[in-house]
Amino acid sequence: MSISRPKIPPEIYISVSFFLLMLAVSFLFDLPIVFPAGDRAAFVGVHYIYPLIGIALLGVLALLFGKRQTAIRFLTAMPCYALVLFAHFNFKLWIPHINPLLLDRFYWSIDTHLQFLVDFSYWARLTLFGFIPSAANFYMISFIMLFYLSFTYFAFRVPQSFGRLTVAVILQQSLGSIAYLIAPAIGPFIYQEGVNPYITQGQLSMLDVYKSSVTEGPAWLAQHGAENFTAGLAAMPSLHVAGAFLFLLFAWREARVLVPLFLFALVFIVVTSIASRWHYLIDLPVGALLAWLSYSLVYRTGFATAEAPVAQPAGQRSVI
């Protein structure tokens, strides 16, 4: 009599593999592993970790309502994503010590040739989205809203695809961190000030951290990295655009009621990423391509659930 073993969710494989990659890179390049402390710990907590506790409570709620498989997937995905985020921020701090090549000048030349798109982004942020205060930090809030609304909706309304969503998000975050190392850049704010003075101040502070790290080396990170845990600079690709586009892809396929809200958030994130000078124009399509890759892997290969690829009904073809 054979005993069937429970299948290990793919998000565990991905997050553990990514964490082990972080350990390997730390060893090979003699880079310190940094843990958040002080204000940066609070930032990570408020924007990433503490809200995950709320999602874990939703997992408990799903368990109470008899949705055992959904609850297990919920409670598994949250610590996996937290582990990936921890490695992600370390990779961002390590970028100049792994690949010191900077392509800012090349990316900036693309922006100057397409200056009308940059100018349009400035105009759109100040006019079309002028009703959103600059101090509201809606750039980050809208992204977090997409994240948690997607997880909650899919967990309770489309549970058969909840696993695919969690795997796609974790996969995209992991691949995005690695992509930072391929063609790194600081960001266009080193050439041009954005429309938001609050963001500009933060960018200059992060640039000081970057310069200190480059000048003084990994030893500086070991001493000061904790209080600057989220201060790593990486423009290429845009993971905020990647995440927003990924959530829109999932909503278009299986949660059409969310599409108008998600499309609004995506457009705002795209416009603001340029107008605030976080990103060059080229960072956006590369981020969208990363989202498409993650989406395709979980839907067309059955990678997320160890199931066969999702087939389209006869006579129908998905738009996405």
N, C-alpha and C positions, 0 to 999 in steps of 0.2 A: 504493500500500500504506500503510494507516494504522498508525501506531504508537500502541499503547495506553499511556497514561501511568498510573503508579501512583497510586491514590487516596490523598489525604491524610487520615489519620484525623481524625475530628471533634474529638477531644480537643486536637489542635494548634490548630484554629480557635478553640476555646473559650478555651484558656489564653492564646493570643497576644492575642485580642480583649480578654480581661479585663486582661491586663498593659497593653495600650495604653490601656484605660479608666483604669487607675491613673495612667499618665503624663499623660493629659489632665486628670484631676481635680487632680493635683499642679500642673500648669501653671495651670489656671483659678483655683484657690483659693490659689495660691502656698504650697503645702505641701511640706515636705521629704520626699524619699524616704529611708526609714530602712533601714539594713542592720544585722543583729544583730551584737552584739559582747559579749565578756565572758561572764558567767553566762547571759545570755539566749541567746547564740549556742549555748552548751552545751545549754540547754534545748531549743531548736529542733532541734539536732542529735540529741540522744538520743531525743526523742519523735516527731520527724517525718522528718528528713533521713537520719540514719544508717541507720535501719531500711529506708529506700528502697534503700540499697545492697544489702541482703540480697535484696530483691525483684528488683533488677536481676540479681543472681547467679542467681536462679531463672529469669530470662529467658534467661540464657546456658545454663542447664541444659536448658531447653526446646529451645533451638537444637541442643544436642548430641544430644537425643533425636529430632531430626527434626521438631519442631513449629515450623517456621520462622515461620508467620504469628502464632502465639501469642507466640513470642519477640519478634518485632518489635513487637507490640502492647504487651507487657510493658515493653520497653525504651523505648518511646515514652511510655507513660502516666506513668512515674515522674518524669521531668524536667518533664512538663506539670503534674503535681500539685504538685511543688516550686515551680514558677513561680507557680501559683495561690495557694499558701500564703504566698509572699513578698508578693504583692499584698494578700492577705487581712489579714495582720497590719498592713500599712500603713494600710489602710482603717479598721481598728479604732482605731488611734491618731488618725486624722483625724476621726473621727465628730463630736466636739464643735465642730470648726471648719468642718464642712460643714453640719450640721444641729444647732444648739444646743438645739433643743426636746427636753425630757425628759418622758416620760409615766410616770415612776415612781409618781407619786401616784395616777394612774388605775389602773395595774396593781395597786398595793397595795390599792386599794379593792376590787378583785375578790377578792384573796386574803383580805381581812378578811370579806367576805361568804361565802366558801367556806372558812372557817377550819378546818372539820372535815377537809377534804382535806389541808391543811397539817399539821394535828396527826397525821393518819394517816401521812403521809410520815415525820414525826419518829419515830413509834412503829415503823414498818416498818424504818427504817434501824437503829434501836437494838435491835430485837427480832428480826425476821425475818432481817435481814442483820447481826446483831450479831457473827456469827462472823468477819466481815471487819474486820480492824483499821483504825482510822481513819487510821493513819499509812501504810497500804499504798498509798494513792493509787489504789485499784482503779477509781475513777471514770474516770481517764484510761487506766489499763492495760486495762480491759475494752473501751473504745472502740478502742484500738489493736489489741487482739486481734481484734475484729470486722473491722477493716479488712484486716489481713494474712491472716487465715484465709480471708476471702471471696476476696481476690485470688488466693491460692494455690489454693484449691479450684476456683474457676471456670477458672483458667488450665489446670489439668491434668485436671479431670474434666468440665467443661462449657465447653470452649473456644469453642463456637459462640456463647455468650453473654458471653464474657469482655469483648469490646469494649463491649457494652451496659453492663456493670458499671462499667468504667473511665470511660466517658463520663458515666454517671449521677452518679458520685461527684464528678467534676470540675465538672460542671454544677451540682450542688447546692452545692458549696463556693463557687462563683462567685456564684450567685444569692443564697445566704445572706449573703455579704458585702455585697451591694447592699441586701438587705432590712434590714440593720442601720441603714441611713440613713433608712428610711421612718418608723419610729416608735420612735426610740431610747430606751433606758432603761439605767440603771447596774446595778440589781439589788436584790433585796429585802434583801440584807445591810445596806443602809444604814438599814433599819428594825428588823431582827430578826436576832439572831445564830443561826447554824446550829449543827448538832450536832457539827461537826468543828472543834476549835480550830486545827488546822493550816491548814485551808482558810480559816478566819476571819482568821488572821494574814496569809495571802496576799492576801485580799480587801482588807484595810485598807491593805496596802502598794500594791496596784494603785489604790486610791482616792486615795492620796497623789499618785501619778503623774498620775491624771486631773485632780486639783485644780490641780497645778502646770502642767499643759498648758493648762487653761482660763484660769488666772490670767495666765500669762506668754506664752501664745500659741505660734504655730508656731516661733518662734525657740528656745523651750525644747526643743521636739521635735528641732530640728536639732542641739542641743547634747547632749541627754540621751536622745534616742530610741533610740540603739543599745543601751544597756544596759537599756532597758525595752521591747525590741522586742515581747515577748509580753504586755505589761501593759495592753493596751487593754481597756476594759470595754464589753461589749455583751450585754444580756440577751435582747433580742427580735430574732429567734427563737432557740430553743435548737438550735444546730447539732449538739450531741452527741446529742440525742434524734432529730434529723432523720437523722443518719448511721446510728444504731442501727436506726431504723425502716426506712430504705432497705435496709440489709443483710438485715433480716428479710424484707422484701418479695421480694428476690431469692432468698433461701433458700427461702421458701415456694413460689415458682414452680418452681425448678429444682434445689434442693439440700435436700430435706426432712430429710435426716439432720442438718443443722445447725440446724434450727428450735428444738429444746429449748434448746440452748446459747445461741443468739442471743436467744431470748425471755427467758431468765434475765438476760442482759446488758442487754437493753432495759429490763426492769422495774427492775433495779438502778439503771441510769442515770436513769430517770424519778424514782424515789424519792429518790435522792441529789441530783439537781439541785434538788429542792424542799427537802429536809431540810438541805442545806448552804447554802441560800439563795442559790445562784447564779442561780436563775430564779424568776420569778413563774409562777403556774399557767397563765396565758394563753400563755406562751412555748412550752409543750410542744405543744399542738395546732397552733400555727402552724408549729412545726418539723416536725411530722408531715405537715402539708399541703405543705410545701416538698419533703419526701421523695417524697410521692405525685406531685407535679408533675414532678419529675425522672425518676421511674420511668415515669410515663405518657408523657413525651416520647420516651424511648428505646424503649419497647415498642409504643406505639400509633401512632407516626408513622414508625418506621424511621429516626429521626434519627441513631442511633448508628452505623449501618453502611451507610447509603445503600441499605438494602434496603426492601422493602415491609413494612408493618406485619405483625406476627405474627398469623396467623389461627388461630382455635381449630378443632380437628377437629370435623366434623359431629356433632351430638348431644352435644357437651361444652361446658361453660362454665367458665372459670377462676373460682376463688373470688376472686382478686385481679385 
